[in-house]
Amino acid sequence: IAFEIEPPVLSVPMDLSASKICPEPGTSTITLSTTKSAVNRLEWIYFDINDNREDLPQFQNQFEIEVTREGSYEAVAFNKIGCEIGRNFIQVEKSTLLTPPNLEEVYTVCSKKNNLPGIDPGDFASYEWYFEEDLVSTNRIYKPDQVGTYSLIVTTVDGCEFFSTFTTYDACNFKVVFPNAMVLNDSNRDFRVLVSQGVTEAEVFIYNRTGELIFHSFINEIPIEKPILNWDGRTLQGSKVPLGTYAVVLALRNKIYGFEEKITSSLFVIE
């Protein structure tokens, strides 16, 4: 009768790794890397900061466990004939990096070309910026360019994640209205400009057909829903302009957001 006796495994590697206990979800994951096929039974033991011992039967035979307490955790492996073949300790600590990203609830975006600064949430190991559900950046500093809801996931150097959300609104989506014709000596039908909120400076230039500047006006205190940059059809010297077509250049600015928009049009002067 032929038979074979396999030599028992008397030693296996016991490599333990553990994450820090983060504020959310408040747990640490301990992982044991070993020769699983040689382990017939695996036990876990907990030691608190005063070295009090506590068996953890709820984790028996688990190679990855989730714990909530600081302290030392020991894994002990046995083979199928009951011999101990490995043990190791690992220390579990709470994260000391508890500062969430520095974010406001609402931010301004500008749909015009602008020099608004990006958002800097602070120093973290990694960043994930999402617009709605789409990942839009992994850089530290991000400049939102759409109106809606954003979220940010940051990860600290010890593996803890923080999640924050904020919304944006467009401060540069303004409206402007001005006529393409005017009547001389008619204060109800002169040239005037109406702008919505978002413009802090406005300037108008009116040129004749030869390119000569005949009217200029500037305003940096703009009333809401009231006409500005009014022109009655007189030149800079005070005389009435000839009837005909003139070129209008309107410059709208917002120094807070660093944008400037120029609008060109024609103006027909009649009597």
Residue frames relative to the residue before (quaternion, step in Angstrom):
aa qw qx qy qz dx dy dz
I 1.0000 0.0000 0.0000 0.0000 0.00 0.00 0.00
A 0.1841 -0.7864 0.5828 0.0899 3.56 -0.69 1.12
F 0.0992 0.7768 -0.6191 0.0591 3.53 -0.99 0.78
E 0.3152 -0.7530 0.5594 0.1436 3.53 -1.27 0.50
I 0.1756 -0.7666 0.6110 0.0904 3.53 -0.98 0.85
E 0.2515 -0.7691 0.5705 0.1405 3.56 -0.64 1.13
P 0.4505 -0.6815 0.4923 0.3003 3.59 -0.83 0.89
P 0.4827 -0.6759 0.4600 0.3140 3.61 -0.86 0.83
V 0.4393 -0.6491 0.5496 0.2891 3.54 -1.22 0.62
L 0.1383 -0.8346 0.5322 0.0307 3.54 -0.58 1.17
S 0.7954 0.1371 -0.0886 0.5837 3.58 1.25 -0.10
V 0.0029 0.7717 -0.6358 0.0144 3.55 -1.04 0.86
P 0.5516 -0.5875 0.4494 0.3855 3.61 -1.13 0.45
M 0.1280 -0.7797 0.6106 0.0526 3.58 -1.09 0.73
D 0.0899 0.8194 -0.5535 0.1191 3.56 0.30 1.28
L 0.0956 -0.8151 0.5714 0.0032 3.56 -0.54 1.21
S 0.0113 -0.7600 0.6496 0.0166 3.54 -1.16 0.72
A 0.0378 -0.8035 0.5939 -0.0147 3.57 -1.08 0.72
S 0.3648 -0.6982 0.5714 0.2299 3.53 -1.15 0.71
K 0.5769 -0.5548 0.4530 0.3926 3.55 -1.28 0.28
I 0.4877 -0.6071 0.5261 0.3418 3.57 -1.26 0.38
C 0.1700 -0.8156 0.5503 0.0554 3.56 -0.41 1.26
P 0.6528 -0.5087 0.3718 0.4206 3.60 -1.20 0.39
E 0.7711 0.0661 -0.0419 0.6319 3.54 1.07 -0.75
P 0.5609 -0.2449 -0.7877 0.0704 1.60 -1.50 2.02
G 0.6022 -0.5919 0.3614 0.3955 3.62 1.17 0.28
T 0.6437 0.4888 -0.3261 0.4903 3.59 1.16 0.51
S 0.2488 -0.7173 0.6245 0.1831 3.52 -1.39 0.26
T 0.2662 -0.7496 0.5850 0.1580 3.55 -1.05 0.78
I 0.1327 -0.7762 0.6147 0.0441 3.56 -0.77 1.13
T 0.0859 -0.8079 0.5830 0.0032 3.56 -0.79 1.05
L 0.1929 -0.7653 0.6067 0.0946 3.56 -0.98 0.95
S 0.1269 -0.7620 0.6322 0.0598 3.53 -0.88 1.04
T 0.2224 0.7680 -0.5609 0.2148 3.55 -0.60 1.18
T 0.5948 -0.5081 0.4469 0.4340 3.58 -1.29 -0.17
K 0.2576 -0.8320 0.4703 0.1425 3.55 0.13 1.32
S 0.6378 0.5563 -0.3399 0.4101 3.59 1.00 -0.76
A 0.6867 0.4731 -0.2864 0.4717 3.59 1.17 -0.49
V 0.6363 0.5276 -0.3264 0.4585 3.59 1.24 -0.28
N 0.1895 -0.7963 0.5685 0.0827 3.54 -0.67 1.16
R 0.7885 0.0319 -0.0113 0.6141 3.56 1.18 -0.60
L 0.0889 -0.7894 0.6072 0.0167 3.52 -1.01 0.90
E 0.0790 -0.8025 0.5913 0.0122 3.55 -0.78 1.04
W 0.2178 -0.7597 0.6013 0.1178 3.53 -1.23 0.64
I 0.0936 -0.7798 0.6188 0.0133 3.54 -1.10 0.86
Y 0.2133 -0.7787 0.5819 0.0975 3.58 -1.03 0.87
F 0.0801 -0.7624 0.6409 0.0398 3.57 -1.10 0.83
D 0.3071 -0.7619 0.5366 0.1931 3.59 -0.69 1.04
I 0.7441 -0.4243 0.2637 0.4436 3.59 -1.30 -0.01
N 0.6732 0.4494 -0.2923 0.5093 3.61 1.28 -0.27
D 0.5080 -0.6848 0.3751 0.3637 3.55 1.38 0.29
N 0.3573 0.7000 -0.5290 0.3201 3.60 1.09 0.65
R 0.3349 -0.7748 0.5156 0.1473 3.56 -0.86 1.08
E 0.0304 0.7781 -0.6267 0.0309 3.56 -1.14 0.78
D 0.3460 -0.7219 0.5616 0.2090 3.56 -0.76 1.06
L 0.2076 -0.7789 0.5840 0.0957 3.57 -1.11 0.76
P 0.0910 -0.8457 0.5242 0.0410 3.61 0.40 1.20
Q 0.5794 0.6021 -0.3863 0.3906 3.61 1.14 -0.47
F 0.7106 0.4248 -0.2561 0.4990 3.59 1.24 -0.36
Q 0.3261 0.7759 -0.4983 0.2082 3.62 1.22 0.15
N 0.8565 0.1166 -0.1432 0.4821 3.53 -1.09 1.00
Q 0.5438 0.5763 -0.4295 0.4332 3.61 1.18 0.43
F 0.3091 -0.7739 0.5314 0.1521 3.55 -0.85 1.04
E 0.7460 0.1883 -0.1680 0.6163 3.58 1.32 -0.01
I 0.0090 -0.8147 0.5783 -0.0425 3.55 -0.70 1.09
E 0.2916 -0.7256 0.5966 0.1803 3.55 -1.27 0.48
V 0.0314 -0.8131 0.5803 -0.0341 3.57 -0.72 1.11
T 0.3304 -0.7629 0.5313 0.1627 3.54 -1.27 0.47
R 0.6957 0.4820 -0.2648 0.4622 3.60 1.22 -0.29
E 0.4702 -0.6264 0.5372 0.3131 3.53 -1.20 0.64
G 0.4684 0.6651 -0.5052 0.2883 3.54 -1.23 0.49
S 0.5952 -0.5497 0.4465 0.3798 3.54 -1.36 -0.32
Y 0.1315 -0.7700 0.6220 0.0542 3.53 -1.07 0.87
E 0.1393 -0.7921 0.5930 0.0394 3.53 -0.92 1.04
A 0.1675 -0.7535 0.6289 0.0937 3.54 -1.04 0.90
V 0.0710 -0.7873 0.6125 0.0030 3.58 -0.91 1.02
A 0.1536 -0.8066 0.5689 0.0467 3.56 -0.76 1.14
F 0.1246 -0.7724 0.6209 0.0488 3.57 -1.15 0.80
N 0.4065 -0.6923 0.5316 0.2700 3.55 -1.18 0.62
K 0.7338 -0.4648 0.2691 0.4159 3.59 -1.27 0.03
I 0.6850 0.4251 -0.3129 0.5022 3.59 1.22 -0.14
G 0.6426 -0.6012 0.2900 0.3762 3.54 1.30 0.45
C 0.5184 0.6365 -0.4295 0.3764 3.57 1.23 0.17
E 0.4705 -0.6477 0.5145 0.3074 3.53 -1.08 0.72
I 0.0932 -0.8253 0.5568 0.0137 3.57 -0.78 1.04
G 0.8220 -0.0652 0.0096 0.5657 3.60 1.21 0.13
R 0.0684 0.7686 -0.6354 0.0298 3.53 -1.23 0.58
N 0.0459 0.7892 -0.6113 0.0377 3.53 -1.23 0.55
F 0.3288 -0.7264 0.5760 0.1801 3.53 -1.29 0.58
I 0.0206 0.7583 -0.6490 -0.0579 3.50 -1.34 0.31
Q 0.3701 -0.7244 0.5437 0.2065 3.55 -1.09 0.80
V 0.1617 -0.7672 0.6154 0.0814 3.57 -0.97 0.92
E 0.0565 -0.8140 0.5778 -0.0186 3.56 -0.76 1.08
K 0.4843 -0.6162 0.5265 0.3295 3.52 -1.30 0.34
S 0.5138 -0.6275 0.4858 0.3260 3.55 -1.09 0.69
T 0.2920 -0.7478 0.5715 0.1700 3.54 -1.08 0.78
L 0.5928 0.5466 -0.3657 0.4649 3.60 1.31 -0.08
L 0.0885 0.8582 -0.4892 0.1280 3.52 0.26 1.33
T 0.5122 0.6594 -0.4185 0.3574 3.60 1.25 0.10
P 0.3207 -0.7532 0.5380 0.2010 3.63 -0.60 1.07
P 0.6722 -0.4809 0.3473 0.4430 3.61 -1.19 0.20
N 0.4324 -0.7014 0.5139 0.2390 3.54 -1.08 0.81
L 0.2132 0.7892 -0.5352 0.2127 3.57 -0.03 1.34
E 0.3878 -0.6696 0.5795 0.2560 3.53 -1.23 0.60
E 0.5842 -0.5818 0.4263 0.3721 3.58 -1.25 0.28
V 0.7936 0.1340 -0.0434 0.5920 3.59 1.11 -0.72
Y 0.0720 -0.7829 0.6174 0.0272 3.55 -1.05 0.86
T 0.4442 -0.6732 0.5319 0.2581 3.51 -1.30 0.52
V 0.0739 -0.7397 0.6636 0.0839 3.53 -1.13 0.72
C 0.2232 -0.7617 0.5949 0.1266 3.54 -1.22 0.48
S 0.3437 -0.7725 0.5039 0.1766 3.56 -0.57 1.19
K 0.6138 0.5109 -0.3516 0.4885 3.58 1.27 -0.20
K 0.6236 -0.4898 0.4260 0.4356 3.55 -1.29 0.21
N 0.0995 0.8244 -0.5359 0.1524 3.57 -0.58 1.15
N 0.3754 -0.7098 0.5442 0.2432 3.55 -1.33 0.08
L 0.1686 0.7922 -0.5602 0.1739 3.57 1.01 0.78
P 0.4349 -0.6900 0.4986 0.2935 3.63 -0.92 0.77
G 0.5169 -0.6203 0.4854 0.3354 3.55 -1.23 0.43
I 0.5469 -0.5984 0.4784 0.3375 3.54 -1.36 0.17
D 0.1080 -0.7764 0.6198 0.0389 3.56 -0.88 1.02
P 0.2043 -0.8323 0.5037 0.1090 3.64 -0.26 1.19
G 0.6831 -0.4456 0.3055 0.4913 3.60 1.22 -0.15
D 0.6426 -0.5521 0.3937 0.3566 3.56 -1.36 0.07
F 0.1619 0.7649 -0.6042 0.1537 3.57 -0.59 1.21
A 0.6289 -0.5568 0.3862 0.3812 3.56 -1.26 0.25
S 0.8042 -0.0473 0.0442 0.5909 3.60 1.02 -0.71
Y 0.2182 -0.7740 0.5900 0.0725 3.52 -1.28 0.57
E 0.0095 -0.7649 0.6439 0.0160 3.56 -1.15 0.71
W 0.1055 -0.7932 0.5995 0.0139 3.55 -0.50 1.27
Y 0.0782 -0.7976 0.5981 0.0102 3.56 -0.88 1.01
F 0.1613 -0.7180 0.6642 0.1319 3.52 -1.17 0.74
E 0.7705 -0.0419 -0.0677 0.6324 3.54 -0.44 1.28
E 0.7679 -0.3058 0.2211 0.5177 3.65 -0.41 -1.15
D 0.5858 0.6012 -0.3590 0.4080 3.59 1.27 0.02
L 0.4119 -0.6818 0.5500 0.2511 3.56 -0.99 0.92
V 0.1044 -0.8372 0.5366 0.0153 3.59 -0.61 1.14
S 0.8145 -0.0223 0.0125 0.5796 3.63 1.14 -0.34
T 0.1766 -0.7508 0.6233 0.1288 3.52 -1.31 0.51
N 0.4502 0.6827 -0.4516 0.3569 3.58 1.25 0.38
R 0.6178 -0.5431 0.4104 0.3937 3.56 -1.24 0.38
I 0.7834 0.2449 -0.1210 0.5583 3.59 0.81 -1.00
Y 0.0148 -0.8067 0.5891 -0.0448 3.54 -0.82 1.05
K 0.2084 -0.7712 0.5938 0.0964 3.54 -1.05 0.87
P 0.3006 -0.7688 0.5311 0.1910 3.64 -0.29 1.17
D 0.0985 -0.8127 0.5727 0.0426 3.57 -1.05 0.73
Q 0.6957 0.3983 -0.2727 0.5320 3.58 1.28 0.23
V 0.4491 -0.6628 0.5274 0.2843 3.53 -1.24 0.50
G 0.4993 0.6379 -0.4730 0.3464 3.57 -0.81 0.99
T 0.6479 -0.5045 0.4056 0.4015 3.55 -1.24 -0.57
Y 0.1206 -0.7802 0.6129 0.0326 3.54 -0.91 1.03
S 0.0954 -0.7639 0.6314 0.0931 3.54 -1.27 0.40
L 0.1706 -0.7793 0.5991 0.0681 3.54 -1.19 0.64
I 0.0916 -0.7531 0.6498 0.0479 3.54 -1.00 0.94
V 0.0379 -0.7887 0.6136 0.0006 3.57 -0.71 1.09
T 0.1960 -0.7673 0.6028 0.0977 3.54 -1.18 0.68
T 0.3654 -0.7319 0.5346 0.2125 3.57 -0.85 1.00
V 0.6810 -0.4949 0.3434 0.4164 3.56 -1.29 0.23
D 0.7165 0.3974 -0.2705 0.5055 3.61 1.14 -0.40
G 0.6881 -0.5715 0.2589 0.3644 3.57 1.18 0.64
C 0.5228 0.6325 -0.4308 0.3755 3.62 1.19 0.15
E 0.2616 -0.7745 0.5619 0.1267 3.56 -1.03 0.85
F 0.0979 -0.7522 0.6484 0.0654 3.54 -1.21 0.71
F 0.1744 -0.7927 0.5815 0.0546 3.55 -1.01 0.87
S 0.0561 0.7906 -0.6060 0.0680 3.59 -0.88 0.98
T 0.1681 -0.7714 0.6041 0.1088 3.55 -1.22 0.53
F 0.0227 0.7723 -0.6348 -0.0107 3.55 -1.29 0.41
T 0.3210 -0.7297 0.5700 0.1991 3.54 -1.27 0.38
T 0.2438 -0.7618 0.5835 0.1404 3.55 -1.29 0.37
Y 0.0883 -0.7559 0.6426 0.0886 3.52 -1.32 0.40
D 0.4645 -0.6901 0.4927 0.2553 3.55 -1.18 0.67
A 0.1881 -0.8064 0.5551 0.0782 3.56 -0.51 1.21
C 0.6996 0.4716 -0.2584 0.4705 3.59 1.25 -0.20
N 0.5157 0.6300 -0.4273 0.3931 3.58 1.22 0.17
F 0.1487 0.8220 -0.5276 0.1542 3.55 0.54 1.21
K 0.3217 -0.7151 0.5839 0.2103 3.54 -1.34 0.27
V 0.0826 -0.7832 0.6154 0.0322 3.56 -1.11 0.72
V 0.0557 -0.7870 0.6143 -0.0139 3.57 -1.01 0.94
F 0.1922 0.7472 -0.6260 0.1131 3.57 -0.99 0.88
P 0.5541 -0.6561 0.4019 0.3177 3.61 -1.09 0.66
N 0.3578 -0.7002 0.5658 0.2479 3.54 -1.34 0.33
A 0.7508 0.2070 -0.1762 0.6020 3.57 1.33 0.24
M 0.0410 -0.7882 0.6139 0.0164 3.58 -1.20 0.57
V 0.3471 -0.7210 0.5670 0.1952 3.55 -1.31 0.46
L 0.4500 -0.6903 0.4986 0.2690 3.57 -0.81 1.00
N 0.8492 0.1537 -0.1377 0.4861 3.56 -1.14 0.75
D 0.6107 0.4957 -0.3738 0.4915 3.60 1.15 0.60
S 0.2801 -0.8112 0.4926 0.1443 3.57 -0.19 1.27
N 0.6432 0.5090 -0.3260 0.4701 3.57 1.24 -0.32
R 0.7743 0.2590 -0.1497 0.5576 3.58 1.25 -0.35
D 0.3047 0.7378 -0.5336 0.2794 3.54 0.94 0.95
F 0.6112 -0.5009 0.4271 0.4395 3.57 -1.29 -0.20
R 0.1459 0.7733 -0.6024 0.1339 3.55 -0.92 0.95
V 0.2665 -0.7617 0.5763 0.1291 3.56 -1.23 0.53
L 0.1103 -0.7586 0.6393 0.0602 3.54 -1.07 0.83
V 0.0061 -0.7930 0.6090 -0.0132 3.60 -0.84 0.96
S 0.4254 -0.6819 0.5328 0.2650 3.54 -1.18 0.60
Q 0.7217 -0.4298 0.3121 0.4439 3.54 -1.31 0.10
G 0.5968 0.5565 -0.4235 0.3934 3.57 -1.02 0.82
V 0.6836 0.4166 -0.2640 0.5380 3.57 1.25 -0.44
T 0.1651 -0.8076 0.5612 0.0750 3.60 -0.80 1.01
E 0.7765 0.1406 -0.1041 0.6054 3.59 1.26 -0.35
A 0.0106 -0.7855 0.6188 -0.0068 3.57 -1.07 0.77
E 0.0153 -0.7909 0.6103 -0.0423 3.53 -1.05 0.85
V 0.0951 -0.7991 0.5924 0.0371 3.57 -0.97 0.84
F 0.0977 -0.7519 0.6507 0.0414 3.52 -1.19 0.80
I 0.0676 -0.7863 0.6136 0.0245 3.59 -0.88 0.95
Y 0.1022 -0.8115 0.5753 -0.0042 3.55 -0.74 1.16
N 0.4130 -0.6685 0.5459 0.2908 3.56 -1.22 0.50
R 0.7576 -0.4137 0.2506 0.4382 3.59 -1.28 0.00
T 0.6888 0.4649 -0.2848 0.4779 3.58 1.15 -0.50
G 0.5879 -0.6130 0.3535 0.3920 3.59 1.29 0.10
E 0.4646 0.6739 -0.4501 0.3570 3.57 1.26 0.21
L 0.4105 -0.6946 0.5356 0.2494 3.58 -0.93 0.93
I 0.0738 -0.8236 0.5621 0.0142 3.57 -0.65 1.11
F 0.7976 0.0627 -0.0669 0.5962 3.62 1.24 -0.23
H 0.0400 0.7736 -0.6302 0.0519 3.52 -1.08 0.85
S 0.0816 0.7840 -0.6117 0.0667 3.57 -1.03 0.82
F 0.1005 -0.7893 0.6056 0.0116 3.55 -1.10 0.81
I 0.0248 0.7869 -0.6159 0.0294 3.59 -1.06 0.77
N 0.0850 -0.8063 0.5839 0.0402 3.56 -0.99 0.84
E 0.6581 0.3592 -0.3305 0.5733 3.57 1.24 0.42
I 0.0383 -0.8632 0.5019 -0.0403 3.52 0.14 1.35
P 0.3029 -0.7471 0.5601 0.1906 3.60 -0.65 1.06
I 0.4973 -0.6592 0.4809 0.2949 3.54 -1.12 0.70
E 0.8679 0.0198 -0.0550 0.4933 3.55 -0.98 1.02
K 0.5827 0.5073 -0.4202 0.4761 3.59 1.00 0.84
P 0.5438 -0.6500 0.4133 0.3333 3.60 -0.98 0.78
I 0.0946 -0.7768 0.6220 0.0265 3.54 -1.11 0.81
L 0.8107 0.2893 -0.2051 0.4658 3.57 -1.37 0.16
N 0.1708 0.8194 -0.5281 0.1435 3.59 1.00 0.82
W 0.0490 -0.7779 0.6264 0.0104 3.57 -1.13 0.78
D 0.2655 -0.8004 0.5237 0.1210 3.56 -0.78 1.06
G 0.6402 -0.5521 0.3253 0.4238 3.58 1.26 0.13
R 0.5671 0.5783 -0.4007 0.4282 3.59 1.18 0.33
T 0.5064 -0.6494 0.4808 0.3012 3.54 -1.15 0.65
L 0.7069 -0.4296 0.3399 0.4474 3.53 -1.35 -0.01
Q 0.6836 0.4675 -0.2867 0.4816 3.59 1.18 -0.52
G 0.6072 -0.6089 0.3300 0.3895 3.58 1.31 0.00
S 0.5907 0.5682 -0.3856 0.4237 3.63 1.18 -0.06
K 0.5667 -0.5951 0.4427 0.3588 3.55 -1.22 0.51
V 0.4350 -0.6884 0.5112 0.2749 3.55 -1.07 0.75
P 0.5562 -0.5745 0.4632 0.3822 3.61 -1.16 0.41
L 0.5603 -0.5774 0.4598 0.3759 3.55 -1.17 0.50
G 0.4508 0.6788 -0.4976 0.2973 3.54 -1.12 0.66
T 0.6389 -0.5323 0.4122 0.3722 3.53 -1.34 -0.32
Y 0.0885 -0.7934 0.6022 0.0071 3.55 -1.00 0.94
A 0.4311 -0.6852 0.5265 0.2597 3.56 -1.23 0.53
V 0.1549 -0.7825 0.6006 0.0549 3.54 -0.98 0.94
V 0.0439 -0.7555 0.6534 0.0178 3.55 -0.99 0.93
L 0.0794 -0.8016 0.5924 -0.0126 3.55 -0.61 1.22
A 0.1160 -0.7910 0.5998 0.0343 3.58 -0.75 1.10
L 0.0670 -0.7918 0.6070 -0.0074 3.57 -0.76 1.10
R 0.0219 -0.8278 0.5588 -0.0447 3.57 -0.79 0.99
N 0.0501 -0.7319 0.6738 0.0885 3.48 -1.41 0.31
K 0.2816 -0.8052 0.5004 0.1482 3.58 -0.25 1.27
I 0.5613 0.6017 -0.3954 0.4082 3.57 1.14 -0.51
Y 0.7832 0.2884 -0.1398 0.5328 3.56 0.93 -0.93
G 0.4585 -0.7478 0.4044 0.2589 3.54 1.29 0.09
F 0.5449 0.5990 -0.4380 0.3904 3.61 0.92 0.75
E 0.0683 -0.7569 0.6477 0.0539 3.50 -1.32 0.46
E 0.0518 -0.7932 0.6067 0.0055 3.54 -0.93 0.93
K 0.1688 -0.7845 0.5918 0.0764 3.55 -0.91 0.96
I 0.1149 -0.7811 0.6132 0.0250 3.54 -0.93 1.01
T 0.1193 -0.7876 0.6020 0.0552 3.59 -0.82 0.97
S 0.0733 0.7826 -0.6109 0.0951 3.54 -1.07 0.83
S 0.4017 -0.6724 0.5490 0.2916 3.53 -1.33 -0.07
L 0.1693 -0.7719 0.6077 0.0787 3.55 -1.20 0.61
F 0.2102 -0.7798 0.5829 0.0892 3.55 -0.77 1.11
V 0.1770 -0.7941 0.5774 0.0683 3.57 -0.63 1.17
I 0.0030 -0.7927 0.6080 -0.0444 3.57 -0.79 1.12
E 0.3142 -0.7402 0.5618 0.1945 3.54 -1.31 0.15
